[in-house]
Amino acid sequence: MGISDLIACFIQEALDETDGGVVELQRGDLAQRFHCVPSQINYVMSTRFSPEHGYIVESRRGGNGYIRITRVRTDRKTLLMQVINSIGDTLDFQSAKAITNNLADSGAIETDTAKILLAAMSETALREAPKEVRNRVRADIFKQVLIRAI
């Protein structure tokens, strides 16, 4: 079992032990506990505890910084709206791919829709757009497809 799996299991167990499905953790404490860099914790948060996996993650950096993870049970429409609202103005292809695959794995979007969406957001599809605007165009495409999927 890799370090990311260990961290994810630890956080999942902490969530399971709470009544309200909310846990607040210190990024630095987790990094020390698992003998890793804080960016490893960030990676686990973004790949395992994202809105498309049914979690809301709030983070505050700094000396008293924390990570608050809330497990949410939502319907498909609410989940897609959370993803749309979390995207922002830009979206790189790797993030778009991870989010799309997570949505397909959770059943929020059909596998065929995910394949079409990834093709539409690919570097090949956007090759005519200047490189400096591709991530903005990709975010717009992603949001519009998800809005139509609702």
N, C-alpha and C positions, 0 to 999 in steps of 0.2 A: 504494500500500500504506500503510495507516494505522500509527500508532505502536504500537498493540496487536499488529498483525501482525508488525511488525519485532521487537518484544520477544519474541514467541512463537517466531519463526523463530530468533532468536539462542539462546534457551534450548533449543529443539529440536536445533539443531546442536551445542550443548555436550553435550547428552545423548547424541547419536549418536556423539560422539567418545570417550565413556567406555566402558570394558569392562563395568562393572557396572550401567550405567543409572542412575547416581547423580551428581548435580552439586550443588555447594554454592556459592551466590552471595550477594553482599552487596546488599541492597535499595538502599542509598544509591549504590553503585557503578553498578548498573543504571540508576538514575534519572539520574545524571550522564551516563552513556554515551549515553542516549537523550534527554537534555535534557527530562525530564518530572518530575512530582512522584512521590514514593514510592507514593501511592495508585494511580497508573496501574499500577505493578508489581503491587500487590495485586489490582487488577482482572484483570490477565492471569492471575495465579495462580489466582484463583477461577473464571475462565471457561474457561481453556484447559488447566490442569494440575490438574484436580480428580479425585477418585477415580473418578467415572463416565467419565472419559477415560482411566483407567488409570494414574494417578499418585498418589503420596502426597507431600504437601507438609508439611514441618515448618518452623516458623518461630520464630525467637527475636528479639525486638525489643531495642533498646538499642544501646549503643556497639559491642559485639562481636556484634551480631545478625546472623543469616544466614537464608537460605532454602535448605533442602535438598529437592531434588526427586528422587524415586525413581520410575522407570518400573517398573510391575508388569504382568506378564502374568497375568491371572486368568480363571477361568471365570465364567460368568454368576452363579452362586450366590455366589461369593466377592465379586464386584463389588457385587451387591445388598447383601450383608452389610456391606461397607465403607461403602456409602452410608447404610444404616440407622444404623450406628454413628457416622457423622460428622454426623448431623442435629442432635442435641442436643434440648433441651426445647422450643425454639420454632423456627418457620420462617415467614418472611414469604412472601407469594404470589409475589413476583418471584423469590426464590431457589428456591422450589418449582417454578416454571415452568421456570427454567433447568436445574435438576437433572433434571426430568422429560423435557424435550426432549433433553438430553444422553443420558439412558438410552435413549430411543426411537431417537435417531440412531445409537447404538452397537449397537442390536439387543438390548439387555438386557431391554427390555420391548416389547411390541407397540404399534403406533401407536394402536390402539383403546383399549388399557389406559391409555396416556398421556392420551388425550382424556378418558376417564372420570375418571381421577385428577385431572386439572386441574379438571374440572367440580365434583368433590366438594370440592376445596380452595378453590374460588373465593370471593371476597367475597360473591357472591350466595348461594351455598349456605350460607355461615356467617353470614348477616346477622342471624339470630336469636340468635346467641351474642354476649355482650357483647364490645365491641372489645378490651378488655384481656385476653381469653382466646383470641381467635381464632388467634393464632400458635401457641399451645400445642395447641389442637384440631387445627390444620392439621398440625403435626408428628406428632401421634398418628395421624391419618388416613393420612398418607404412610407412616409406618413400618408400620402394620398392612397396608396394601395391598401394600407391598413384601415383607413377611414372607409373605403369602399367595401372592405371585408366585413365591416360591422353591420 
